[in-house]
Amino acid sequence: MQRPLIAATLLALAALGTAQAATVSVYNSLAAWQGAVSGSVQTQDFSGYAVGTDLTGVPVLPGVTLTSNLGPMEVFGADHTAMAFGPRNLGNAYYEAQYALPFLATALDIVAFESIPGNGSTGVDQGLLSFMFSDGTSQDLAISGGDGSPIFIGVVSDVAITSLRWTEPHEASGGNEETSLDNLRVAMRAPTELPLPGSLPLAMLALGAVPLARRRR
């Protein structure tokens, strides 16, 4: 599998809450995300699990569990990623991570998410990554696929993260892309001062953070 990170198209939905809503910053560079995190980072790359291990409900990190509406979340392939196995004809198929501890930063790789040129069955290649927070707000990001290389996404918030949900893109053939998750990262603490919304140019998206307001659920 190719390792270089590819650019991800990030689309923040407009904030519906008040101006005092908590701030979340989004990164598509591991180095930039690590630079924004204060405190130790815990990483789960699933290499310690045997292929075929059912991860559903298992604490893959302290306070972090995985589920999917497709079926069991299992360790898959030589690269040991987390993939759900079940029917591929669900239009709302998703993977979900639940956070029972007050993590303020999390990151992950979305793996094998691609559109095959000339193959109409993979013509729809945009998925939705949603982060939920303890203050009742959420952040939705539209993620575009590429050549199958891992897509890194990380967030840093001043409010505890309660869960994330990756909704797989629905193929034109009626099935779902067989994406998987890898390198799940969490950290307890973040810098006391985050960039104010709108304070960084959009050109910095590929290299750093774009602070985003969140909408209330």
Backbone bond lengths (Angstrom), bond angles and torsions (degrees), N, CA, C in turn:
res aa  C-N    CA-C-N  psi(-1)  N-CA   C-N-CA  omega(-1)  CA-C   N-CA-C  phi
1 M - - - 1.460 - - 1.527 110.11 -
2 Q 1.310 117.12 139.46 1.450 120.47 -178.91 1.512 109.56 -70.46
3 R 1.343 116.44 142.05 1.454 121.25 -175.01 1.523 115.76 -101.29
4 P 1.357 119.90 -25.50 1.458 117.77 -176.55 1.518 111.21 -59.10
5 L 1.314 115.41 140.41 1.452 119.38 176.51 1.519 109.37 -71.95
6 I 1.322 115.82 143.97 1.461 119.33 175.89 1.511 108.57 -110.16
7 A 1.311 114.85 158.30 1.460 119.40 -179.11 1.507 109.51 -69.06
8 A 1.323 116.33 137.47 1.464 121.34 177.59 1.518 108.68 -110.66
9 T 1.300 117.10 138.08 1.454 121.70 176.78 1.511 108.07 -84.49
10 L 1.323 115.97 115.94 1.457 121.33 -177.42 1.516 109.16 -108.28
11 L 1.315 116.36 125.96 1.454 121.31 -179.94 1.511 108.51 -125.38
12 A 1.327 117.30 111.38 1.464 120.95 178.55 1.512 109.08 -87.56
13 L 1.319 117.40 127.71 1.446 121.04 175.86 1.521 108.94 -74.81
14 A 1.335 117.04 148.86 1.459 122.86 -173.18 1.523 111.25 -61.80
15 A 1.330 115.57 147.90 1.458 120.68 179.57 1.511 110.00 -76.77
16 L 1.348 115.93 135.65 1.449 120.88 177.85 1.519 110.92 -109.95
17 G 1.316 117.00 -3.38 1.447 120.75 -178.67 1.514 111.60 -88.53
18 T 1.333 116.38 -161.95 1.447 121.56 -178.38 1.511 109.91 -87.64
19 A 1.342 115.51 172.67 1.459 120.78 -179.17 1.517 110.95 -68.46
20 Q 1.358 116.83 -17.70 1.457 120.11 -178.36 1.524 112.15 -88.31
21 A 1.326 118.10 6.87 1.464 120.81 -178.66 1.526 110.09 -59.14
22 A 1.332 114.92 148.32 1.461 120.31 -179.52 1.528 110.66 -61.41
23 T 1.323 115.16 159.63 1.463 121.71 -175.29 1.515 111.12 -105.69
24 V 1.342 116.23 138.24 1.465 121.68 174.05 1.516 107.96 -128.99
25 S 1.329 116.66 135.57 1.461 121.71 177.71 1.521 108.75 -112.00
26 V 1.331 116.32 137.88 1.458 123.16 -174.85 1.520 109.45 -112.08
27 Y 1.347 116.54 137.89 1.452 122.51 -177.56 1.527 109.49 -128.71
28 N 1.331 117.25 143.52 1.469 119.30 168.65 1.521 110.96 -120.66
29 S 1.341 115.39 25.40 1.462 123.32 173.62 1.523 108.12 -129.60
30 L 1.336 117.29 124.00 1.461 120.77 178.88 1.517 111.11 -59.79
31 A 1.331 117.46 -42.63 1.466 120.56 -178.39 1.522 111.11 -61.89
32 A 1.328 116.51 -42.56 1.460 119.74 -179.75 1.527 110.91 -67.32
33 W 1.333 117.26 -40.36 1.467 120.39 178.41 1.524 110.27 -63.64
34 Q 1.330 117.56 -44.77 1.458 120.68 179.17 1.519 110.85 -62.01
35 G 1.340 117.12 -36.15 1.453 120.60 178.84 1.512 113.07 -67.39
36 A 1.338 117.17 -23.14 1.461 121.38 -178.59 1.514 112.63 -90.68
37 V 1.332 116.93 -9.24 1.462 121.20 -175.78 1.517 109.96 -98.56
38 S 1.331 115.80 129.17 1.456 121.65 174.65 1.517 107.92 -104.76
39 G 1.317 117.95 127.59 1.450 120.99 -176.42 1.515 110.71 107.56
40 S 1.331 116.08 169.37 1.455 120.85 -174.26 1.524 111.66 -72.69
41 V 1.331 115.49 144.80 1.455 123.03 177.77 1.525 108.65 -104.74
42 Q 1.326 116.68 130.67 1.459 121.73 175.15 1.530 108.44 -103.07
43 T 1.331 116.42 134.59 1.469 121.46 -174.79 1.522 110.13 -125.30
44 Q 1.328 116.12 137.07 1.461 122.08 173.15 1.526 107.87 -119.52
45 D 1.348 116.43 111.49 1.461 120.28 177.89 1.528 112.33 -105.31
46 F 1.342 116.68 4.62 1.463 124.52 174.48 1.533 113.44 66.98
47 S 1.327 117.80 6.10 1.465 120.14 -179.61 1.526 112.10 -68.78
48 G 1.331 117.37 -19.41 1.448 120.77 179.74 1.517 114.14 -82.99
49 Y 1.323 117.14 -2.59 1.459 121.79 179.64 1.530 109.97 -105.90
50 A 1.316 116.31 145.91 1.464 120.69 174.73 1.521 109.90 -72.80
51 V 1.336 116.56 146.67 1.459 121.03 175.59 1.525 108.85 -57.45
52 G 1.336 115.57 133.53 1.457 121.21 -179.00 1.512 114.11 96.25
53 T 1.343 117.97 -8.23 1.465 120.81 178.60 1.517 110.54 -62.53
54 D 1.330 116.62 131.27 1.464 121.53 177.38 1.526 108.88 -80.29
55 L 1.324 116.42 116.89 1.465 122.05 -177.69 1.518 112.69 -95.04
56 T 1.324 118.48 -2.50 1.458 121.75 -174.63 1.520 111.00 -58.81
57 G 1.329 116.19 119.35 1.453 121.55 178.59 1.508 115.03 75.76
58 V 1.335 118.06 -0.74 1.463 121.94 179.76 1.530 109.56 -82.10
59 P 1.344 119.35 134.71 1.476 120.19 176.21 1.534 110.12 -69.21
60 V 1.313 117.17 92.53 1.462 120.64 -178.46 1.528 111.31 -73.04
61 L 1.311 116.70 -22.58 1.455 126.02 168.12 1.525 105.87 -139.49
62 P 1.334 119.68 160.02 1.463 119.69 178.09 1.525 111.36 -54.30
63 G 1.331 116.74 118.65 1.454 120.74 178.21 1.513 115.34 79.83
64 V 1.349 118.89 8.20 1.465 121.58 -177.38 1.528 109.78 -123.28
65 T 1.335 116.89 124.36 1.460 122.36 177.29 1.527 109.69 -127.77
66 L 1.343 116.25 156.20 1.462 122.98 -177.26 1.523 110.67 -118.81
67 T 1.344 115.91 142.59 1.456 121.80 174.09 1.525 107.99 -144.75
68 S 1.339 115.55 168.97 1.463 121.62 175.12 1.516 108.57 -153.98
69 N 1.340 116.48 148.68 1.458 118.97 175.15 1.525 111.29 -83.46
70 L 1.343 117.49 -4.04 1.460 120.73 175.92 1.524 111.78 -77.38
71 G 1.321 116.52 -33.09 1.456 121.60 -174.46 1.509 109.62 149.05
72 P 1.337 118.11 -158.34 1.466 121.19 -177.07 1.531 112.08 -61.05
73 M 1.332 115.49 141.31 1.463 121.80 170.30 1.518 107.27 -89.17
74 E 1.333 117.43 116.19 1.451 121.38 -174.89 1.525 111.31 -124.21
75 V 1.326 115.16 157.04 1.466 121.33 173.99 1.527 107.45 -75.27
76 F 1.333 115.21 131.34 1.469 119.74 -171.37 1.519 110.97 -131.01
77 G 1.334 116.15 138.85 1.461 123.13 166.53 1.512 115.48 74.15
78 A 1.332 113.55 173.61 1.461 120.60 -178.50 1.521 112.22 -65.07
79 D 1.338 116.51 -26.01 1.463 120.22 -179.93 1.521 112.85 -84.85
80 H 1.343 117.66 -4.89 1.461 122.17 178.52 1.529 111.59 54.45
81 T 1.312 115.56 68.75 1.452 121.29 173.54 1.522 109.26 -107.02
82 A 1.338 117.00 169.28 1.463 121.70 179.95 1.522 108.87 -100.78
83 M 1.340 116.87 118.43 1.462 121.78 -177.87 1.523 109.22 -131.72
84 A 1.317 115.74 143.85 1.458 120.77 176.23 1.519 109.91 -90.69
85 F 1.333 115.87 140.05 1.455 121.32 -179.92 1.529 109.10 -117.81
86 G 1.325 115.30 127.01 1.451 120.87 -178.92 1.513 109.35 171.26
87 P 1.323 118.12 -165.64 1.469 120.95 -179.33 1.518 111.51 -62.51
88 R 1.342 116.22 137.26 1.461 121.06 -178.22 1.527 111.95 -101.35
89 N 1.321 117.04 20.74 1.464 119.52 -178.20 1.522 112.22 -110.95
90 L 1.345 116.75 22.76 1.456 120.59 179.37 1.525 109.89 -94.17
91 G 1.309 116.59 125.62 1.461 119.94 -179.58 1.507 113.45 -72.66
92 N 1.334 117.57 -16.47 1.462 121.05 -178.85 1.522 111.50 -121.67
93 A 1.340 116.12 36.13 1.461 119.83 -179.79 1.524 111.06 -64.24
94 Y 1.332 117.17 135.59 1.468 119.03 -177.98 1.520 111.47 -146.48
95 Y 1.336 114.47 157.47 1.463 124.04 167.98 1.531 106.47 -110.41
96 E 1.322 116.79 144.04 1.461 119.66 -178.51 1.519 110.75 -136.64
97 A 1.331 116.22 140.07 1.459 122.93 172.23 1.526 108.19 -116.88
98 Q 1.313 116.47 129.63 1.458 122.57 178.23 1.527 109.40 -105.61
99 Y 1.339 116.37 136.02 1.462 122.48 -177.72 1.529 109.45 -113.65
100 A 1.337 116.69 113.14 1.458 121.22 -179.38 1.523 112.39 -92.57
101 L 1.345 117.67 -9.49 1.455 122.36 178.03 1.530 109.11 -110.82
102 P 1.331 117.78 157.48 1.476 120.56 -173.57 1.527 113.65 -79.67
103 F 1.337 116.28 63.91 1.453 120.22 176.15 1.527 110.22 -72.10
104 L 1.342 115.69 137.89 1.457 121.08 177.60 1.524 112.29 -106.51
105 A 1.318 116.84 -2.14 1.459 120.52 178.94 1.524 108.75 -145.88
106 T 1.324 115.89 139.01 1.460 120.66 175.96 1.522 108.92 -149.50
107 A 1.326 115.54 155.88 1.459 120.94 179.87 1.521 108.44 -153.37
108 L 1.331 116.10 161.53 1.460 121.29 179.02 1.512 109.75 -161.76
109 D 1.339 115.28 163.21 1.459 122.20 169.94 1.519 108.22 -107.20
110 I 1.331 116.91 131.70 1.457 122.60 170.51 1.523 105.92 -96.64
111 V 1.331 116.90 121.40 1.463 122.21 -167.89 1.526 111.08 -112.25
112 A 1.348 115.83 146.73 1.462 123.40 173.35 1.521 112.08 59.01
113 F 1.304 115.96 37.82 1.466 122.50 179.94 1.516 106.51 -104.82
114 E 1.335 117.49 108.17 1.449 118.66 -168.88 1.522 112.70 -150.83
115 S 1.314 113.99 164.78 1.456 122.41 170.07 1.524 106.85 -119.25
116 I 1.323 117.07 126.27 1.458 121.56 -177.85 1.520 109.38 -89.54
117 P 1.329 118.93 116.98 1.467 120.34 -179.11 1.524 111.74 -55.12
118 G 1.323 116.13 131.56 1.452 121.25 178.14 1.511 114.96 82.06
119 N 1.327 117.47 -3.47 1.464 121.44 -180.00 1.522 108.11 -106.68
120 G 1.326 116.25 105.21 1.455 120.78 -175.92 1.508 113.99 -63.84
121 S 1.338 117.12 -22.84 1.467 119.31 -177.96 1.514 112.23 -69.34
122 T 1.329 117.84 -17.02 1.465 120.65 178.87 1.526 110.93 -112.76
123 G 1.310 115.69 23.95 1.464 119.58 -175.29 1.514 114.35 -68.43
124 V 1.333 118.25 -24.91 1.457 121.51 178.19 1.519 107.52 -98.06
125 D 1.319 117.05 109.29 1.465 119.17 -170.13 1.527 112.50 -132.43
126 Q 1.319 117.23 39.17 1.460 120.48 175.63 1.521 108.97 -124.50
127 G 1.317 116.14 123.49 1.457 121.74 178.99 1.515 111.09 -110.62
128 L 1.339 116.56 174.75 1.453 122.60 -176.88 1.520 109.38 -122.10
129 L 1.330 115.91 123.70 1.460 122.38 176.08 1.520 108.01 -109.65
130 S 1.333 116.98 120.24 1.464 121.85 -176.22 1.522 109.99 -119.28
131 F 1.329 115.61 135.60 1.455 122.62 174.81 1.522 108.47 -114.03
132 M 1.333 117.00 133.74 1.450 122.51 177.90 1.529 109.60 -111.96
133 F 1.350 116.16 146.65 1.457 121.57 -172.78 1.526 110.94 -127.43
134 S 1.327 115.57 159.19 1.464 121.11 -173.16 1.520 113.50 -68.65
135 D 1.326 119.09 -14.85 1.458 120.59 178.05 1.529 111.99 -89.15
136 G 1.349 117.03 8.18 1.455 120.56 177.73 1.514 114.49 87.60
137 T 1.336 117.61 4.79 1.453 120.57 177.53 1.518 110.16 -98.31
138 S 1.323 116.27 169.27 1.459 121.00 179.02 1.513 109.37 -147.44
139 Q 1.326 115.76 163.66 1.454 122.55 178.36 1.521 108.50 -131.63
140 D 1.321 117.78 123.36 1.461 123.19 178.87 1.519 109.72 -107.27
141 L 1.328 116.71 133.03 1.456 122.50 178.81 1.523 108.96 -126.62
142 A 1.328 117.43 125.97 1.461 121.59 173.80 1.521 107.87 -84.82
143 I 1.328 117.46 122.73 1.455 122.98 -174.67 1.516 109.54 -114.12
144 S 1.330 116.62 122.45 1.460 121.33 178.84 1.520 110.36 -95.49
145 G 1.330 115.64 139.31 1.456 120.77 -179.16 1.515 111.85 -82.45
146 G 1.320 115.33 -178.65 1.455 120.29 -177.97 1.505 111.33 -151.45
147 D 1.332 117.15 -120.06 1.457 120.78 -173.46 1.525 113.12 -98.78
148 G 1.306 117.50 12.02 1.458 120.78 -179.47 1.507 114.52 98.42
149 S 1.340 117.76 -7.29 1.460 120.44 176.58 1.529 109.86 -69.08
150 P 1.336 118.50 151.95 1.468 120.25 179.95 1.523 112.30 -59.85
151 I 1.309 115.62 140.48 1.462 122.22 176.21 1.527 107.71 -107.62
152 F 1.311 116.84 118.99 1.468 121.61 179.83 1.533 110.03 -89.47
153 I 1.318 115.90 132.39 1.457 122.02 172.34 1.525 107.79 -135.34
154 G 1.335 116.82 130.58 1.454 121.27 175.90 1.513 110.97 -135.46
155 V 1.329 117.12 149.66 1.462 121.20 176.08 1.525 109.17 -131.59
156 V 1.325 114.82 151.22 1.459 123.17 171.55 1.513 106.75 -130.15
157 S 1.331 117.15 130.78 1.459 122.12 -175.00 1.520 109.88 -130.66
158 D 1.330 116.23 160.39 1.461 120.05 171.78 1.528 110.87 -99.12
159 V 1.335 116.86 8.49 1.458 123.72 175.64 1.525 107.73 -129.95
160 A 1.312 117.89 142.22 1.464 121.65 -175.88 1.523 112.20 -58.12
161 I 1.325 115.42 139.46 1.464 122.60 177.39 1.518 108.19 -86.12
162 T 1.333 117.88 128.96 1.464 120.73 -178.84 1.519 112.31 -101.28
163 S 1.336 118.69 -26.61 1.468 120.04 178.69 1.518 109.64 -169.76
164 L 1.334 114.84 163.74 1.453 121.16 168.07 1.519 107.86 -133.14
165 R 1.316 116.34 151.44 1.469 121.31 177.92 1.521 109.26 -135.95
166 W 1.341 115.55 125.14 1.456 121.92 174.88 1.520 107.68 -105.02
167 T 1.330 116.27 111.00 1.456 122.32 178.39 1.513 108.69 -93.67
168 E 1.326 116.16 116.74 1.457 121.14 -175.75 1.530 111.59 -67.47
169 P 1.337 117.20 146.36 1.459 119.68 175.23 1.519 110.32 -68.92
170 H 1.311 115.16 147.62 1.462 121.35 -178.52 1.514 108.86 -98.37
171 E 1.324 116.72 122.88 1.459 120.92 -176.89 1.526 111.91 -75.02
172 A 1.315 114.94 156.63 1.454 120.35 178.34 1.520 111.77 -62.50
173 S 1.337 117.58 -24.68 1.457 121.84 -179.77 1.522 112.70 -75.39
174 G 1.325 117.17 -9.48 1.459 121.18 -179.40 1.504 114.01 102.62
175 G 1.332 118.43 -3.49 1.461 121.74 178.45 1.512 111.53 -103.47
176 N 1.327 115.24 -175.73 1.458 121.01 178.05 1.517 110.24 -114.77
177 E 1.333 115.79 146.55 1.450 120.54 173.98 1.530 109.44 -58.06
178 E 1.296 115.97 139.85 1.459 119.54 179.67 1.526 109.75 -88.80
179 T 1.303 116.35 66.70 1.455 120.43 178.43 1.523 110.71 -80.55
180 S 1.318 115.53 163.35 1.458 120.93 174.58 1.521 108.75 -140.93
181 L 1.328 116.06 170.67 1.457 122.33 -178.93 1.520 109.12 -116.28
182 D 1.336 115.92 148.14 1.456 119.94 179.84 1.518 109.13 -150.26
183 N 1.344 115.03 164.16 1.472 122.32 174.20 1.528 111.96 49.22
184 L 1.318 115.34 53.71 1.461 120.58 176.61 1.523 108.58 -71.87
185 R 1.326 117.47 126.13 1.459 122.80 -175.92 1.526 110.34 -125.26
186 V 1.335 116.38 143.92 1.464 121.76 176.70 1.523 109.20 -141.42
187 A 1.328 115.67 154.78 1.462 122.26 175.24 1.520 108.04 -147.75
188 M 1.320 115.92 143.52 1.463 121.55 -177.97 1.524 112.62 -74.14
189 R 1.331 115.00 -44.98 1.454 119.49 -169.68 1.518 111.47 -112.72
190 A 1.315 115.36 152.84 1.450 122.72 176.41 1.516 108.05 -135.16
191 P 1.342 118.56 166.62 1.464 120.48 177.81 1.516 111.51 -55.19
192 T 1.340 116.99 148.17 1.459 120.49 -178.60 1.512 111.68 -71.98
193 E 1.318 117.14 -21.32 1.457 120.60 179.07 1.516 109.43 -120.72
194 L 1.326 116.42 121.09 1.453 122.40 175.95 1.520 109.03 -105.39
195 P 1.321 118.71 153.67 1.461 120.22 177.76 1.522 111.34 -57.62
196 L 1.311 116.37 142.54 1.459 120.50 177.73 1.518 110.31 -73.64
197 P 1.347 117.56 149.12 1.466 119.90 179.49 1.519 111.33 -54.57
198 G 1.317 115.50 131.92 1.454 120.74 177.42 1.510 114.37 83.73
199 S 1.346 117.80 1.78 1.456 119.39 -174.79 1.519 113.40 -83.72
200 L 1.344 118.15 -12.62 1.453 121.16 179.39 1.522 109.67 -116.44
201 P 1.323 118.48 140.96 1.460 120.84 -179.93 1.513 111.42 -69.33
202 L 1.330 116.52 151.89 1.457 121.34 179.40 1.517 111.54 -62.18
203 A 1.319 117.94 -24.18 1.459 121.06 -179.69 1.511 111.98 -63.06
204 M 1.348 117.40 -18.54 1.449 120.42 -178.65 1.519 112.07 -83.96
205 L 1.322 118.79 -1.43 1.453 121.81 -175.24 1.513 112.94 -54.73
206 A 1.337 117.47 -43.46 1.461 120.42 -175.41 1.526 112.46 -73.15
207 L 1.338 117.14 -17.39 1.460 119.70 -174.71 1.515 113.62 -115.75
208 G 1.319 117.75 -21.68 1.452 118.51 -174.02 1.499 112.69 -144.51
209 A 1.328 115.39 -137.77 1.456 120.99 -172.57 1.510 110.47 -111.69
210 V 1.321 115.02 148.45 1.452 121.81 168.80 1.514 106.96 -123.69
211 P 1.341 118.46 107.41 1.451 120.63 -179.00 1.526 109.88 -67.14
212 L 1.310 116.36 140.06 1.448 120.82 -173.55 1.525 109.39 -134.84
213 A 1.332 116.46 136.52 1.465 119.68 171.07 1.523 107.85 -76.66
214 R 1.336 116.06 156.86 1.445 119.03 -178.15 1.522 110.72 -114.74
215 R 1.322 115.12 159.46 1.450 119.66 179.34 1.525 109.72 -98.74
216 R 1.314 117.36 151.00 1.448 120.93 176.20 1.509 109.94 -84.87
217 R 1.349 115.05 135.83 1.462 119.40 179.29 1.528 109.96 -75.55
